[in-house]
Amino acid sequence: MTAEVFAQTLQRATELRSQLGADFPIQLCGLGEPLINPLTPSFVRQIREAGFECGLSSNASLLDEKRGRALLDAGLQSIHINVGEEGSDYESVYKLPFQRTRDNVLRFFEMAGKQCRVDIVLVDYKRDPAHRHRMTEYWRSFGLKRFMYFDLINRGGALFVDDMLYQGYPETAQARELLRQRGIRPACAAPFVFLFVGYNGQYYLCCSDWKKEAPLGSVFDTSFVEITKRKFDHVASREPVCKKCNLDPINELTGVLRQIKSGSEPDRTRDELLESIATRSKFVDGVVAELAAAEANSPKSVERPRVTIPIVAR
């Protein structure tokens, strides 16, 4: 992301804060690694000077002492470090030297102290709770105490996962019927909780739109609130990204129905998920109403959304 694109994106975030009358954090991420961009510490400083909470997502491969100090001096408040493996397994998955990454993580953790929160991100890509526990204990042995756990995400179908080929499963029709019977209009919350801006200043549907199939306009031409209807139309139609994504509620329910059929999940999981989908869909309705009210410059009494703006810094 260039300095010009970033400045306009930050201006749009400031505009949204004024329209919502509420604060939200900004998270710098990357298509790979945001620290490749030498301007990233400057972006952190500008975000903090604008009065926003600022976080960074990183794999720590470039988080040497110089970059770490620059980020802390700029006012970085949190960092999410994705290191879900160790040793030769790490090098096989990440294609990076593990010892350097480990040393970077431990040094930054010591440097950060109480100034910056350090979260270790563990993606359960093996779908193995024992492996996730082992990685938690590995990092805990070095004194790290904060962990963020995520299930495997297929990135809007960009990542091939053999049991996430939803369009070919008969359980999809069953999932639709169950939602209809419960009176649930399924809507994924990800596009509305995370307002995603790409490195080129394009708004995208969400961070799972890995192939960038749903551009919604540029920060130079339109605002966050103005893209709300376009986002909702994509979510409602499930085109072109959601129909392949495992975060989509219909696909999520399809997956659980298949697990129940195979005996790997109990029947109650279906009902628990239906309740969760109903709650999340209601949340989406609230966010859409909030942003629509902001666009119309009229107050509306709805639950305030917890919005995060991920900005691709690379």
C-alpha positions as CSV (number, residue, x, y, z in Angstrom):
1,M,0.0,0.0,0.0
2,T,1.4,3.4,-1.0
3,A,1.4,6.4,1.4
4,E,-1.3,8.1,-0.8
5,V,-3.6,5.1,-0.6
6,F,-3.1,4.7,3.1
7,A,-3.8,8.4,3.8
8,Q,-7.1,8.2,1.9
9,T,-8.0,4.9,3.7
10,L,-7.3,6.5,7.1
11,Q,-9.5,9.5,6.0
12,R,-12.3,7.1,5.2
13,A,-11.9,5.5,8.6
14,T,-12.0,8.9,10.3
15,E,-15.2,9.7,8.3
16,L,-16.8,6.4,9.4
17,R,-16.0,7.0,13.1
18,S,-17.7,10.4,12.8
19,Q,-20.8,8.9,11.1
20,L,-21.1,6.1,13.6
21,G,-20.3,8.1,16.7
22,A,-18.2,5.1,17.9
23,D,-14.6,4.1,18.0
24,F,-13.2,0.9,16.4
25,P,-9.7,-0.6,15.9
26,I,-7.6,-0.7,12.7
27,Q,-5.6,-3.8,12.0
28,L,-2.7,-3.8,9.5
29,C,-2.4,-7.1,7.7
30,G,-0.9,-8.3,4.5
31,L,-1.1,-10.7,1.6
32,G,1.8,-12.6,3.0
33,E,3.5,-10.2,5.5
34,P,2.9,-6.5,6.1
35,L,6.4,-5.9,7.3
36,I,7.6,-6.2,3.7
37,N,6.3,-2.7,3.3
38,P,8.9,-0.3,4.8
39,L,6.1,2.2,5.5
40,T,4.3,0.0,8.0
41,P,5.7,1.7,11.1
42,S,4.7,5.1,9.6
43,F,1.2,3.7,9.1
44,V,1.0,2.7,12.7
45,R,2.1,6.1,13.9
46,Q,-0.5,7.9,11.7
47,I,-3.3,5.5,12.9
48,R,-2.4,6.3,16.6
49,E,-2.1,10.0,15.9
50,A,-5.6,9.9,14.4
51,G,-6.9,8.4,17.7
52,F,-7.5,4.8,16.6
53,E,-6.4,1.7,18.4
54,C,-3.9,-0.1,16.1
55,G,-2.9,-3.7,15.8
56,L,-0.8,-5.7,13.3
57,S,-1.0,-9.2,12.0
58,S,2.4,-10.8,11.2
59,N,4.2,-14.1,10.7
60,A,7.2,-12.5,12.6
61,S,9.7,-13.7,9.9
62,L,10.8,-10.0,9.4
63,L,10.2,-8.8,12.9
64,D,13.8,-8.1,13.7
65,E,14.9,-5.8,16.5
66,K,15.0,-2.7,14.3
67,R,11.5,-3.2,12.9
68,G,10.2,-4.2,16.4
69,R,11.5,-1.0,17.9
70,A,10.1,1.1,15.1
71,L,6.6,-0.4,15.6
72,L,6.7,0.1,19.4
73,D,8.0,3.7,19.0
74,A,5.1,4.3,16.6
75,G,2.6,3.2,19.2
76,L,1.6,-0.3,18.2
77,Q,-0.8,-1.7,20.8
78,S,-1.3,-5.3,19.7
79,I,0.3,-7.9,17.4
80,H,-1.2,-11.2,16.2
81,I,1.6,-13.6,15.3
82,N,0.7,-16.6,13.3
83,V,3.1,-19.4,14.2
84,G,1.2,-22.7,14.4
85,E,4.2,-25.0,13.9
86,E,7.7,-25.5,15.1
87,G,11.0,-26.8,13.8
88,S,11.1,-28.7,10.5
89,D,7.3,-28.8,10.3
90,Y,7.2,-25.0,10.5
91,E,9.7,-24.8,7.7
92,S,7.8,-27.2,5.6
93,V,4.5,-25.2,6.0
94,Y,5.8,-21.6,6.1
95,K,8.9,-22.0,3.9
96,L,10.8,-19.9,6.4
97,P,13.6,-20.6,8.9
98,F,12.0,-21.5,12.2
99,Q,14.8,-20.4,14.5
100,R,14.8,-16.9,13.1
101,T,11.1,-16.6,13.5
102,R,11.2,-18.0,17.1
103,D,13.9,-15.6,18.1
104,N,12.0,-12.7,16.6
105,V,8.9,-13.6,18.5
106,L,10.7,-14.0,21.8
107,R,12.7,-10.8,21.4
108,F,9.7,-8.7,20.5
109,F,7.7,-10.2,23.4
110,E,10.4,-9.1,25.8
111,M,10.7,-5.6,24.1
112,A,6.9,-5.1,24.1
113,G,6.4,-5.6,27.9
114,K,3.1,-4.0,28.9
115,Q,3.1,-1.6,26.0
116,C,2.0,-4.0,23.3
117,R,-0.2,-7.1,23.6
118,V,1.3,-10.2,21.9
119,D,-1.1,-12.8,20.8
120,I,0.0,-16.1,19.3
121,V,-2.4,-17.2,16.5
122,L,-2.9,-21.0,16.2
123,V,-4.8,-22.2,13.2
124,D,-6.1,-25.8,13.6
125,Y,-5.0,-26.7,10.1
126,K,-4.4,-30.3,11.1
127,R,-7.9,-30.4,12.8
128,D,-6.1,-32.1,15.7
129,P,-6.8,-30.7,19.2
130,A,-3.8,-32.5,20.6
131,H,-1.5,-30.6,18.1
132,R,-3.1,-27.3,19.0
133,H,-2.5,-28.0,22.7
134,R,1.1,-29.0,22.1
135,M,1.7,-25.7,20.2
136,T,0.0,-23.8,23.0
137,E,2.3,-25.4,25.6
138,Y,5.4,-24.8,23.4
139,W,4.9,-21.1,23.4
140,R,3.6,-21.0,26.9
141,S,7.0,-22.5,28.0
142,F,8.6,-19.2,26.8
143,G,6.3,-17.1,28.9
144,L,3.7,-16.2,26.2
145,K,0.2,-16.2,27.7
146,R,-2.2,-15.0,25.1
147,F,-3.5,-17.3,22.3
148,M,-6.0,-16.9,19.5
149,Y,-7.5,-20.1,18.1
150,F,-9.0,-20.4,14.6
151,D,-10.4,-23.3,12.7
152,L,-9.3,-24.0,9.2
153,I,-10.7,-21.5,6.7
154,N,-10.9,-22.2,3.0
155,R,-10.6,-18.5,2.1
156,G,-13.7,-18.3,0.0
157,G,-12.8,-21.5,-1.9
158,A,-9.3,-20.3,-2.7
159,L,-7.9,-23.0,-0.5
160,F,-8.9,-26.5,-1.6
161,V,-10.2,-28.6,1.2
162,D,-11.7,-32.0,0.2
163,D,-14.6,-31.8,2.6
164,M,-15.6,-28.2,1.8
165,L,-17.0,-28.8,-1.7
166,Y,-20.4,-27.6,-0.6
167,Q,-22.1,-27.2,-3.9
168,G,-22.0,-30.9,-4.5
169,Y,-23.4,-32.0,-1.2
170,P,-27.1,-33.2,-0.8
171,E,-27.0,-31.8,2.8
172,T,-27.0,-28.3,1.4
173,A,-30.7,-28.6,0.5
174,Q,-31.4,-30.0,4.0
175,A,-29.5,-27.0,5.5
176,R,-31.6,-24.5,3.5
177,E,-34.8,-26.3,4.6
178,L,-33.9,-26.3,8.3
179,L,-33.1,-22.5,8.1
180,R,-36.5,-21.9,6.3
181,Q,-38.4,-23.9,8.9
182,R,-36.8,-21.8,11.7
183,G,-37.5,-18.6,9.9
184,I,-33.8,-17.7,9.8
185,R,-32.5,-15.5,7.0
186,P,-28.8,-16.6,7.1
187,A,-26.2,-13.8,6.8
188,C,-22.5,-14.1,7.3
189,A,-21.2,-11.4,9.8
190,A,-17.6,-11.4,8.5
191,P,-18.1,-8.7,5.8
192,F,-19.7,-6.4,8.4
193,V,-17.5,-7.0,11.4
194,F,-14.3,-6.6,9.3
195,L,-14.4,-3.8,6.8
196,F,-11.6,-4.9,4.5
197,V,-9.5,-2.5,2.3
198,G,-6.9,-4.0,-0.1
199,Y,-3.4,-2.7,-0.7
200,N,-4.7,-0.8,-3.8
201,G,-7.4,1.0,-1.9
202,Q,-10.2,-1.3,-3.1
203,Y,-12.9,-2.3,-0.7
204,Y,-13.4,-6.0,-0.7
205,L,-16.2,-8.2,0.6
206,C,-14.1,-9.5,3.5
207,C,-10.7,-11.0,4.2
208,S,-11.9,-14.4,3.1
209,D,-12.2,-13.1,-0.5
210,W,-8.7,-14.2,-1.1
211,K,-9.0,-14.1,-4.9
212,K,-10.5,-10.6,-4.8
213,E,-13.6,-11.6,-6.7
214,A,-15.9,-9.0,-5.1
215,P,-14.3,-5.5,-5.4
216,L,-16.8,-2.9,-4.2
217,G,-15.2,0.4,-5.2
218,S,-12.2,2.5,-4.2
219,V,-11.5,4.6,-1.1
220,F,-11.0,7.5,-3.5
221,D,-14.5,7.2,-4.8
222,T,-16.8,6.0,-2.1
223,S,-17.1,5.6,1.7
224,F,-17.5,2.6,4.0
225,V,-21.2,3.2,4.5
226,E,-21.9,3.6,0.8
227,I,-20.7,0.0,0.1
228,T,-23.0,-1.5,2.7
229,K,-25.8,-2.4,0.3
230,R,-23.3,-3.9,-2.1
231,K,-21.9,-6.1,0.6
232,F,-25.3,-7.2,1.8
233,D,-26.3,-8.1,-1.8
234,H,-23.3,-10.3,-2.1
235,V,-24.0,-12.0,1.2
236,A,-27.7,-12.5,0.4
237,S,-27.0,-13.9,-3.1
238,R,-23.9,-15.8,-1.9
239,E,-22.3,-14.8,-5.2
240,P,-19.5,-15.1,-6.2
241,V,-17.5,-15.8,-3.0
242,C,-19.9,-16.9,-0.2
243,K,-21.2,-20.0,-1.9
244,K,-17.8,-21.6,-1.7
245,C,-16.7,-20.3,1.7
246,N,-16.9,-22.3,4.9
247,L,-17.8,-19.2,6.9
248,D,-21.1,-19.0,4.9
249,P,-23.9,-20.0,7.3
250,I,-25.5,-22.4,4.8
251,N,-22.2,-24.1,4.2
252,E,-21.4,-24.1,7.9
253,L,-24.7,-25.9,8.6
254,T,-24.1,-28.3,5.7
255,G,-20.7,-29.3,7.2
256,V,-22.3,-30.0,10.6
257,L,-25.1,-32.1,9.0
258,R,-22.4,-34.2,7.2
259,Q,-20.6,-34.6,10.5
260,I,-23.8,-35.7,12.3
261,K,-24.5,-38.2,9.5
262,S,-21.0,-39.6,9.9
263,G,-21.4,-39.9,13.6
264,S,-18.5,-37.5,14.4
265,E,-20.9,-34.9,16.0
266,P,-24.0,-35.4,18.1
267,D,-27.5,-34.2,17.0
268,R,-27.5,-31.3,19.4
269,T,-24.7,-29.6,17.5
270,R,-27.2,-28.9,14.7
271,D,-29.6,-27.1,17.0
272,E,-26.8,-25.2,18.7
273,L,-25.5,-24.0,15.3
274,L,-29.0,-23.0,14.2
275,E,-29.3,-20.8,17.3
276,S,-25.8,-19.3,16.6
277,I,-26.7,-18.6,13.0
278,A,-29.9,-16.8,14.1
279,T,-28.0,-14.7,16.5
280,R,-25.3,-13.7,14.0
281,S,-27.9,-12.9,11.3
282,K,-29.7,-10.6,13.8
283,F,-26.3,-8.9,14.4
284,V,-25.8,-8.4,10.7
285,D,-29.3,-6.8,10.4
286,G,-28.2,-4.4,13.2
287,V,-24.9,-3.5,11.6
288,V,-26.6,-2.9,8.2
289,A,-29.2,-0.7,9.9
290,E,-26.5,1.2,11.8
291,L,-24.5,1.9,8.6
292,A,-27.7,2.7,6.6
293,A,-28.6,5.2,9.3
294,A,-25.1,6.7,9.2
295,E,-25.4,7.1,5.4
296,A,-28.7,8.9,5.9
297,N,-27.3,11.0,8.7
298,S,-30.1,9.9,11.0
299,P,-29.8,8.3,14.4
300,K,-31.0,4.8,14.9
301,S,-31.3,2.8,18.1
302,V,-29.5,-0.5,17.4
303,E,-26.8,-2.4,19.1
304,R,-23.4,-0.8,18.3
305,P,-21.4,-3.1,16.0
306,R,-17.8,-4.0,17.0
307,V,-16.2,-3.0,13.7
308,T,-12.6,-3.7,12.8
309,I,-10.9,-2.3,9.6
310,P,-8.2,-4.6,8.3
311,I,-5.9,-2.7,5.9
312,V,-3.5,-4.6,3.7
313,A,-0.3,-2.8,4.3
314,R,1.8,-4.8,1.9
